[in-house]
Amino acid sequence: KYKDYLHSQQWIVLRNKALFRDGHRCRICNSPFELNVHHRYYPKEWSHDCLDALTTLCRTCHFKFHDDHR
């Protein structure tokens, strides 16, 4: 279901808003390359997903974040 959500119009709009808000830069290292939009927390339902739940991370920082939290 999560993978389906990542193809939805709702996700595309929220992702673009997060990238714009964060200046198309990683919030950790400030890189403008290979950006991912990461959920800081997940909503109970995808229809309640919001910009506050998202942060922009480069691929390297995103992988590091997930490795550190396993």
Secondary structure as UniProt FT lines:
FT   HELIX           2..5
FT   TURN            6..7
FT   HELIX           9..21
FT   TURN            22..24
FT   TURN            27..29
FT   STRAND          35..39
FT   HELIX           46..48
FT   HELIX           51..53
FT   STRAND          54..58
FT   HELIX           59..68
//
